[in-house]
Amino acid sequence: MKPASKSTFGILGKSPAIQTVIRQIEQVAPTDISVLLQGESGVGKDVTAKAIHSQSLRKEGPLVIVNCGAIPEGIIESELFGHEKGAFTGAHEARMGYFEKANGGTIFLDEIGDTPKNVQVKLLRVLETGDFFRVGSSKASQSDVRVIAASHRDLWAMVKEGTFREDLYYRLDTVKIKLPALRERTEDILPLFRTFASEFAAKYDSSFRGFTEDAEELLLSYRWPGNIRELKNVAEQLIVLEKSQTVDKTRLQKYLKGRQHLGSTDHLPSVHATERQGGYQQDDEFRAGHNDHASEFQFLLKAMLDVRTEITELKRMMANWFMGSWNQPQSTYTPALPAPQSHPIDPNDLTSHLRPSDRPSLNPEDGTSDSKKDDHHSETVDSSESPWGGNAPEDPMEYLRSAQWNEGEFPSLEALERTVIERALETFEGNRRKASTALGISERTLYRKIDQYGLDS
């Protein structure tokens, strides 16, 4: 194995994109100017913040790292600014907030786009004047901190949507450092992997014999949706599970999972890949004079891949719903699947996916359901009573395709998605972690969908 790559300020890489980042760090670090780090999840925003702090005049002071997206909305103000004794239930003593702890040093606000608007107002005040109030206190406190913020989201787009304050955006966006995705710096992938492999080999007292040529090409053409974090994770798995083995393409593919296990677009080659990497091939004429066309092609391809990913996610959610794979208690009613071509699904009727005999009828006078009178609805339906004869379809999406859809009765994707999410939240009594697991999506995606459809209540 080749020796590990050297780092600058703890940042690994020699690509032009990462060298630009290093030059920007050298320029802004000695100042007290606010910095906004923009980049996808896993690109190393925390490492960049540490590098800026380590080269600043505040390096002897504390560096306080705050993940705003991981703090519940109800306590984020207390976490940032502290609280007084008795300020709320459970506040048995006064407590310092992160801004007080970072006094004289640097505070790194990661995923600042996830902060609620009422907290954004108070962030703006402390950024401009250094003043803040502890929760439950009328006395202003002071904090002398240098602020570094980060987000994987487009904050300006959030400003236009009305979810992020414009004045706070301008206060944070004094200097913006765009951190490149790993697929945009392919020349750093192999050196980074060798560095991580060397570290893990020493940690686990193991050895690693390297890759075959086709495995290296796969490493370079893979899109790395998780960026450096994913690359490091794959390196650790290979060191532990494939020690003393030369890794070929087939063995490597087991560890390149991407965002999804099925139907993922992340296994496709990067549009930035070179000819050697087995990715998108450009002829001489295209390379010579059609850069604008290349950028347009990359943008369109990315948009198509993102749409396909969303549809794949929705299909998996629908499959979970129709197959009843939510591990419900035996005391709850699980409706049987309707037979193919039995009746169309009405997006405005949440019971239209049931057989006519299973659908509750409403009393027009009081709106109550007659199904409450039927004892058999409190028990799980025997699969032998299903119109499938106990044999549910292997592919629930094939079942959907075979169902009869009359003109004008097609449910919208949004209607189906909202219905599935509502059913999941009802099934798990509002437990979002269990609901996201059942739906096959991340908690962050579920929170975004809940906010999109106004399902907070």
C-alpha positions as CSV (number, residue, x, y, z in Angstrom):
1,M,0.0,0.0,0.0
2,K,1.2,3.5,-0.8
3,P,2.0,5.8,2.1
4,A,-0.9,7.9,3.5
5,S,-1.6,11.3,2.1
6,K,-0.3,14.3,4.0
7,S,-2.9,16.8,5.3
8,T,-3.1,20.6,5.6
9,F,-4.9,21.8,8.8
10,G,-6.2,18.2,9.0
11,I,-7.7,18.4,5.5
12,L,-6.6,15.7,3.1
13,G,-6.4,16.1,-0.6
14,K,-4.5,17.6,-3.5
15,S,-7.3,18.3,-6.0
16,P,-7.8,21.8,-7.2
17,A,-11.2,22.0,-5.5
18,I,-9.8,21.2,-2.1
19,Q,-6.7,23.4,-2.6
20,T,-9.1,26.3,-3.2
21,V,-10.8,25.5,0.1
22,I,-7.4,25.5,1.9
23,R,-6.5,28.9,0.4
24,Q,-9.8,30.3,1.6
25,I,-9.2,29.0,5.1
26,E,-5.7,30.7,5.1
27,Q,-7.3,34.0,4.2
28,V,-10.3,34.1,6.6
29,A,-8.8,32.2,9.7
30,P,-6.8,35.2,11.1
31,T,-9.8,37.5,11.0
32,D,-13.0,37.5,13.2
33,I,-15.3,37.5,10.2
34,S,-18.3,35.1,10.2
35,V,-18.0,32.1,7.8
36,L,-20.7,30.1,6.2
37,L,-19.7,26.5,5.1
38,Q,-21.9,25.1,2.3
39,G,-21.8,21.5,1.2
40,E,-23.4,18.1,1.2
41,S,-23.6,15.9,4.3
42,G,-20.3,14.1,4.9
43,V,-18.0,16.5,3.0
44,G,-16.1,17.5,6.2
45,K,-17.7,20.8,7.4
46,D,-16.7,20.0,11.0
47,V,-13.1,19.4,9.9
48,T,-13.1,22.7,8.1
49,A,-14.4,24.6,11.1
50,K,-11.7,23.1,13.3
51,A,-9.1,24.1,10.7
52,I,-10.3,27.7,10.7
53,H,-10.3,27.8,14.5
54,S,-6.8,26.2,14.8
55,Q,-5.4,29.0,12.5
56,S,-7.3,31.9,14.1
57,L,-6.3,34.3,16.8
58,R,-8.8,32.5,19.1
59,K,-7.1,29.1,18.9
60,E,-6.3,29.2,22.6
61,G,-9.9,29.7,23.4
62,P,-12.7,27.0,23.2
63,L,-14.2,25.6,20.1
64,V,-17.8,24.7,20.8
65,I,-19.5,22.5,18.1
66,V,-23.4,22.6,18.0
67,N,-25.5,20.4,15.7
68,C,-28.6,22.5,15.5
69,G,-30.4,19.8,13.5
70,A,-30.0,17.3,16.4
71,I,-31.5,19.5,19.1
72,P,-35.3,19.3,19.6
73,E,-37.1,22.6,18.8
74,G,-38.5,22.9,22.4
75,I,-35.1,23.1,24.0
76,I,-32.8,24.6,21.4
77,E,-33.1,28.1,22.8
78,S,-32.1,26.8,26.3
79,E,-29.2,24.9,24.8
80,L,-27.8,27.9,22.9
81,F,-28.3,30.6,25.5
82,G,-28.8,28.8,28.8
83,H,-31.5,29.1,31.4
84,E,-32.2,30.3,34.9
85,K,-33.3,28.1,37.8
86,G,-37.1,27.5,37.6
87,A,-37.4,28.9,34.1
88,F,-39.4,25.8,33.1
89,T,-40.3,22.4,34.4
90,G,-37.2,20.5,35.1
91,A,-34.9,23.5,35.4
92,H,-33.7,22.7,38.9
93,E,-30.6,24.9,38.5
94,A,-29.2,27.6,36.3
95,R,-27.3,26.4,33.3
96,M,-24.8,28.0,30.8
97,G,-25.6,27.8,27.1
98,Y,-23.2,27.1,24.3
99,F,-22.6,30.8,23.6
100,E,-21.4,31.3,27.1
101,K,-19.2,28.3,27.0
102,A,-17.6,29.5,23.7
103,N,-16.8,32.9,25.1
104,G,-13.4,34.0,23.9
105,G,-13.3,31.3,21.3
106,T,-15.3,30.0,18.3
107,I,-18.8,28.5,18.1
108,F,-19.6,26.2,15.1
109,L,-23.4,26.1,14.3
110,D,-23.8,23.0,12.1
111,E,-27.0,22.6,10.1
112,I,-28.1,26.1,11.1
113,G,-30.9,25.9,8.5
114,D,-32.8,23.6,10.9
115,T,-33.2,26.3,13.6
116,P,-36.7,27.6,14.2
117,K,-37.5,31.2,13.2
118,N,-38.0,32.4,16.8
119,V,-34.5,31.3,17.6
120,Q,-33.1,32.8,14.4
121,V,-34.1,36.3,15.7
122,K,-32.0,35.7,18.8
123,L,-29.1,34.4,16.8
124,L,-29.1,37.5,14.7
125,R,-29.0,39.7,17.9
126,V,-26.0,37.8,19.4
127,L,-24.2,37.9,16.1
128,E,-24.6,41.6,15.7
129,T,-24.2,42.8,19.3
130,G,-23.0,39.8,21.3
131,D,-26.0,40.2,23.6
132,F,-28.4,37.4,24.6
133,F,-30.8,36.5,27.3
134,R,-30.9,33.3,29.2
135,V,-34.3,31.6,29.2
136,G,-36.2,33.0,32.2
137,S,-33.9,36.0,32.7
138,S,-34.5,39.7,31.9
139,K,-30.8,40.5,32.3
140,A,-28.7,40.7,29.1
141,S,-25.5,38.6,29.0
142,Q,-22.5,39.1,26.7
143,S,-20.5,36.6,24.7
144,D,-17.4,37.4,22.6
145,V,-17.4,34.6,20.0
146,R,-16.4,34.0,16.4
147,V,-19.3,32.3,14.5
148,I,-18.9,29.6,11.9
149,A,-22.1,28.3,10.5
150,A,-22.8,25.4,8.1
151,S,-25.6,23.8,6.2
152,H,-26.1,21.2,3.5
153,R,-29.2,23.0,2.4
154,D,-29.4,26.1,0.1
155,L,-30.1,28.9,2.6
156,W,-30.9,31.4,0.0
157,A,-33.6,29.1,-1.4
158,M,-34.9,28.8,2.2
159,V,-35.0,32.6,2.4
160,K,-37.2,32.7,-0.8
161,E,-39.4,30.0,0.7
162,G,-39.8,32.0,3.9
163,T,-38.3,29.4,6.2
164,F,-35.1,31.3,6.9
165,R,-34.7,34.9,7.9
166,E,-33.2,37.1,5.1
167,D,-31.3,39.4,7.6
168,L,-29.7,36.4,9.4
169,Y,-28.7,35.0,6.0
170,Y,-26.8,38.2,5.1
171,R,-25.2,38.3,8.5
172,L,-23.9,34.7,8.1
173,D,-23.0,35.0,4.4
174,T,-20.1,37.4,4.9
175,V,-17.7,34.8,3.6
176,K,-19.0,31.5,2.0
177,I,-16.7,28.5,1.6
178,K,-18.2,25.9,-0.8
179,L,-16.9,22.4,0.2
180,P,-16.8,20.1,-2.9
181,A,-18.6,16.7,-2.9
182,L,-16.2,13.7,-3.1
183,R,-17.4,12.9,-6.6
184,E,-16.2,16.4,-7.7
185,R,-12.6,15.6,-6.5
186,T,-12.1,12.1,-7.8
187,E,-8.3,12.4,-7.8
188,D,-8.5,12.5,-4.0
189,I,-10.5,9.3,-3.6
190,L,-7.7,6.7,-3.7
191,P,-5.3,8.7,-1.5
192,L,-8.0,9.3,1.0
193,F,-8.9,5.6,1.1
194,R,-5.3,4.6,1.6
195,T,-5.0,7.0,4.5
196,F,-8.1,5.7,6.2
197,A,-7.0,2.1,5.5
198,S,-3.6,2.7,7.1
199,E,-5.3,4.2,10.2
200,F,-7.7,1.3,10.6
201,A,-5.1,-1.3,9.9
202,A,-3.0,0.1,12.8
203,K,-6.1,0.4,15.0
204,Y,-7.3,-3.2,14.4
205,D,-3.8,-4.7,14.1
206,S,-4.8,-5.9,10.6
207,S,-3.4,-5.7,7.1
208,F,-4.9,-4.8,3.7
209,R,-3.5,-5.9,0.4
210,G,-5.2,-3.3,-1.8
211,F,-7.6,-3.4,-4.8
212,T,-7.7,-5.0,-8.2
213,E,-7.8,-2.5,-11.1
214,D,-11.5,-2.9,-11.7
215,A,-12.2,-2.3,-8.0
216,E,-10.2,0.9,-8.2
217,E,-12.2,2.0,-11.2
218,L,-15.4,1.3,-9.3
219,L,-14.2,3.4,-6.4
220,L,-13.6,6.3,-8.7
221,S,-16.8,6.1,-10.7
222,Y,-19.1,5.5,-7.6
223,R,-21.1,8.7,-6.8
224,W,-20.3,8.6,-3.0
225,P,-23.6,10.1,-1.8
226,G,-22.3,10.0,1.8
227,N,-19.0,11.6,0.7
228,I,-15.9,11.3,2.9
229,R,-18.0,9.9,5.8
230,E,-19.1,7.0,3.6
231,L,-15.6,6.5,2.2
232,K,-14.2,6.2,5.7
233,N,-16.9,3.8,6.7
234,V,-16.3,1.5,3.7
235,A,-12.5,1.6,4.5
236,E,-13.2,0.4,8.0
237,Q,-15.5,-2.4,6.9
238,L,-13.0,-3.6,4.4
239,I,-10.1,-3.6,6.9
240,V,-12.2,-5.5,9.5
241,L,-14.1,-7.9,7.2
242,E,-11.8,-8.4,4.3
243,K,-8.4,-8.4,6.0
244,S,-5.5,-10.1,4.2
245,Q,-7.6,-10.0,1.0
246,T,-7.1,-8.3,-2.3
247,V,-10.5,-6.6,-2.9
248,D,-12.0,-7.1,-6.4
249,K,-15.0,-5.4,-7.9
250,T,-17.5,-8.0,-6.8
251,R,-16.3,-7.9,-3.2
252,L,-16.3,-4.1,-3.1
253,Q,-19.8,-3.8,-4.4
254,K,-21.2,-5.4,-1.2
255,Y,-20.1,-2.3,0.7
256,L,-21.3,0.4,-1.7
257,K,-24.9,0.7,-0.6
258,G,-25.6,4.3,-1.4
259,R,-28.7,5.9,0.1
260,Q,-31.0,3.0,-0.6
261,H,-30.6,-0.8,-0.9
262,L,-32.9,-1.1,-3.9
263,G,-33.3,1.1,-6.9
264,S,-30.6,3.5,-5.9
265,T,-29.2,6.0,-8.4
266,D,-26.0,6.2,-6.4
267,H,-24.5,3.2,-8.0
268,L,-24.4,5.1,-11.3
269,P,-21.0,6.5,-12.4
270,S,-20.4,10.1,-11.6
271,V,-21.0,12.6,-14.4
272,H,-17.6,14.1,-13.4
273,A,-15.8,10.9,-14.1
274,T,-13.0,10.8,-16.6
275,E,-12.5,8.3,-19.5
276,R,-10.1,6.3,-17.3
277,Q,-12.7,6.0,-14.6
278,G,-15.2,4.3,-16.8
279,G,-17.7,7.1,-16.4
280,Y,-19.2,9.6,-18.9
281,Q,-17.1,9.7,-22.1
282,Q,-16.6,13.0,-24.0
283,D,-15.2,13.2,-27.5
284,D,-12.5,15.8,-28.4
285,E,-14.9,18.2,-30.0
286,F,-17.1,18.2,-26.9
287,R,-14.2,18.7,-24.6
288,A,-12.7,21.5,-26.7
289,G,-15.7,23.8,-27.1
290,H,-18.9,22.7,-25.4
291,N,-18.3,23.3,-21.7
292,D,-21.7,25.0,-21.4
293,H,-23.4,22.0,-22.9
294,A,-21.5,19.7,-20.5
295,S,-22.8,21.8,-17.5
296,E,-26.3,21.6,-18.9
297,F,-26.1,17.9,-19.4
298,Q,-24.8,17.4,-15.8
299,F,-27.6,19.5,-14.4
300,L,-30.3,17.7,-16.3
301,L,-28.8,14.3,-15.4
302,K,-28.7,15.2,-11.7
303,A,-32.3,16.4,-11.8
304,M,-33.4,13.1,-13.4
305,L,-31.5,11.1,-10.9
306,D,-33.0,13.0,-8.0
307,V,-36.6,12.5,-9.3
308,R,-35.9,8.8,-9.8
309,T,-34.7,8.5,-6.2
310,E,-37.8,10.2,-4.8
311,I,-40.1,7.9,-6.8
312,T,-38.1,4.9,-5.6
313,E,-38.5,6.0,-2.0
314,L,-42.3,6.6,-2.5
315,K,-42.7,3.1,-4.1
316,R,-41.0,1.5,-1.1
317,M,-43.3,3.4,1.3
318,M,-46.4,2.2,-0.6
319,A,-45.1,-1.3,-0.7
320,N,-44.7,-1.3,3.1
321,W,-48.2,0.1,3.5
322,F,-50.0,-2.4,1.2
323,M,-48.1,-5.5,2.5
324,G,-48.9,-4.5,6.1
325,S,-45.2,-4.9,7.1
326,W,-45.4,-2.6,10.2
327,N,-45.4,-5.4,12.8
328,Q,-48.7,-4.2,14.3
329,P,-49.9,-5.8,17.6
330,Q,-52.2,-8.7,17.1
331,S,-55.0,-6.7,18.7
332,T,-55.2,-4.2,15.8
333,Y,-57.1,-4.8,12.6
334,T,-55.0,-5.4,9.5
335,P,-57.1,-5.1,6.3
336,A,-56.8,-7.8,3.7
337,L,-55.5,-6.8,0.3
338,P,-58.1,-6.2,-2.4
339,A,-58.1,-8.5,-5.4
340,P,-56.6,-7.1,-8.5
341,Q,-59.1,-5.1,-10.7
342,S,-61.6,-5.2,-7.9
343,H,-62.3,-1.4,-7.6
344,P,-60.4,1.8,-8.2
345,I,-58.5,3.6,-5.4
346,D,-59.9,7.1,-4.5
347,P,-57.3,9.5,-3.2
348,N,-59.9,11.3,-1.2
349,D,-61.1,8.1,0.5
350,L,-58.6,6.6,2.9
351,T,-60.7,3.4,3.0
352,S,-61.0,2.9,-0.8
353,H,-58.1,0.4,-0.7
354,L,-60.2,-2.0,1.4
355,R,-62.7,-4.6,0.1
356,P,-66.3,-3.3,0.1
357,S,-67.1,-5.8,3.0
358,D,-64.2,-4.4,5.1
359,R,-65.0,-0.7,4.6
360,P,-66.8,0.9,7.6
361,S,-70.0,2.6,6.8
362,L,-70.7,6.0,8.4
363,N,-74.0,6.9,10.1
364,P,-75.2,10.0,8.3
365,E,-76.8,11.3,11.5
366,D,-73.8,11.1,14.0
367,G,-70.9,10.2,11.7
368,T,-70.0,7.1,13.8
369,S,-68.7,3.9,12.2
370,D,-70.9,0.8,12.1
371,S,-67.7,-1.2,12.2
372,K,-67.5,-0.5,15.9
373,K,-70.4,-3.0,16.3
374,D,-68.5,-5.8,14.7
375,D,-66.3,-7.8,17.0
376,H,-64.3,-9.3,14.2
377,H,-62.8,-5.9,13.4
378,S,-60.8,-6.0,16.6
379,E,-58.8,-9.0,15.5
380,T,-56.3,-9.6,12.8
381,V,-57.9,-10.9,9.6
382,D,-57.0,-14.4,8.8
383,S,-54.8,-14.5,5.7
384,S,-56.9,-17.4,4.4
385,E,-59.8,-15.1,4.1
386,S,-57.9,-12.8,1.7
387,P,-59.0,-12.7,-1.9
388,W,-55.5,-13.9,-2.7
389,G,-56.3,-17.2,-0.9
390,G,-53.5,-16.6,1.6
391,N,-50.9,-15.9,-1.1
392,A,-50.1,-12.2,-1.2
393,P,-48.4,-11.0,-4.3
394,E,-44.6,-11.2,-4.2
395,D,-44.4,-7.7,-5.8
396,P,-46.9,-5.2,-4.3
397,M,-46.0,-2.8,-7.1
398,E,-47.1,-5.4,-9.6
399,Y,-50.4,-5.6,-7.7
400,L,-50.8,-1.8,-8.1
401,R,-50.1,-2.0,-11.8
402,S,-52.7,-4.7,-12.3
403,A,-55.5,-2.8,-10.4
404,Q,-58.1,-1.1,-12.5
405,W,-57.6,2.6,-12.7
406,N,-60.5,4.5,-14.4
407,E,-59.9,7.8,-16.1
408,G,-60.1,10.8,-13.7
409,E,-59.6,8.6,-10.6
410,F,-55.9,8.3,-10.5
411,P,-54.6,9.4,-7.0
412,S,-51.7,11.9,-7.1
413,L,-48.3,10.8,-5.7
414,E,-48.6,13.5,-3.1
415,A,-52.0,12.2,-1.9
416,L,-50.6,8.6,-1.7
417,E,-47.5,9.8,0.1
418,R,-49.4,11.9,2.6
419,T,-51.8,9.0,3.3
420,V,-49.0,6.5,3.9
421,I,-47.1,8.8,6.2
422,E,-50.4,9.6,8.2
423,R,-51.0,5.8,8.5
424,A,-47.5,5.2,9.7
425,L,-47.7,7.9,12.4
426,E,-51.1,6.6,13.5
427,T,-49.9,3.1,13.7
428,F,-46.9,4.0,15.8
429,E,-48.8,6.6,17.9
430,G,-46.6,9.4,16.7
431,N,-43.2,7.7,17.2
432,R,-41.3,9.1,14.3
433,R,-38.3,6.9,14.6
434,K,-40.4,3.7,14.3
435,A,-42.5,5.3,11.5
436,S,-39.4,6.3,9.5
437,T,-38.0,2.8,9.9
438,A,-41.2,1.2,8.7
439,L,-41.4,3.6,5.7
440,G,-37.8,2.9,4.8
441,I,-36.7,6.5,5.0
442,S,-34.5,8.6,7.2
443,E,-35.9,10.5,10.2
444,R,-34.7,13.7,8.6
445,T,-36.7,12.9,5.5
446,L,-39.8,12.1,7.6
447,Y,-39.5,15.3,9.5
448,R,-39.3,17.2,6.2
449,K,-42.4,15.4,4.8
450,I,-44.4,16.0,8.0
451,D,-43.6,19.7,7.7
452,Q,-44.4,19.7,4.0
453,Y,-47.9,18.2,4.6
454,G,-48.6,20.1,7.8
455,L,-48.9,16.8,9.9
456,D,-47.3,18.2,13.1
457,S,-50.5,17.9,15.0
